[in-house]
Amino acid sequence: MHDVHMLGVRFDDLPFDEAVSRLREAARGDRTRTVVFPNAATLNLAAQSRDYRDVLNSSSFVFGDGTGVRWAARMRGVRLRANLNGTDVIPALLAAAPGLRVYLLGGTEEVNAAAAAAAAQRFPVEIVGRHHGFFDLDDCPEILAAITAAAPDVLLVGFGNPLQEQWIARHRAALAVPLIAGVGGLFGFWAGTRTRAPGLARRLGVEWVDILLREPHKARRYLLGNPAFLARAARTRAADLRS
């Protein structure tokens, strides 16, 4: 597996199908593996927190999500082989692994319930449990016990960045779950409360424009965060060239 390092975070550079295959193997395994999908906003947060960078780097799989990450890689002379965003990778995993036992954790009660129902209809998997994301993330023995009792193969954690990655790192040792994934807003897409950009926008790498139009409250994240991310990536590349 080829590693690419950007802004202090290690990424696994794999073709899409191989990434899905690796996760399928992990979900059938006998030890806990984790997967995260950092995007430009994630890396902006990581640049300001060594602890968060360490959390990301402690993950078993780190897949790059979005155009910003791919642009940053190109600044380092690397063309990532795929856009490995969780919104595409996780559905592909569930579709490719009939019989997987899946637990959904995160979102509001309404979104979580709707996402679980949609996943049960869409994928050949068994939804063995679910819980909304509004609880004490630091002190949650009842939640951990419920997940353990459900015995999922895959735990999908949708708290958003950085909470989901921090929660996974903090509690993974207490969970005998083969694969734990931080999935961001995936439950909203499944529940129908969020809508993906058209396929053309995704292929052209401008999905963020569609998101901005649909969710204007994210303007700061994209209009300020994306340029800041690229500037940070450019400075890092320039420093590498000087050293």
Secondary structure, 3 states (H helix, E strand, C coil): CEEEEECCEEEEECCHHHHHHHHHHHHCCCCCEEEECCCHHHHHHHHCCHHHHHHHHCCCEECCCCHHHHHHHHHCCCCCCCCCCHHHHHHHHHHHCCCCEEEEEECCHHHHHHHHHHHHHHCCCEEEEEECCCCCCCCCHHHHHHHHHHCCCEEEEECCCCHHHHHHHHHHHHCCCCEEEECCCHHHHHHCCCCCCCHHHHHHCCHHHHHHHHCHHHHHHHHHHHHHHHHHHHHHHHHHHHC
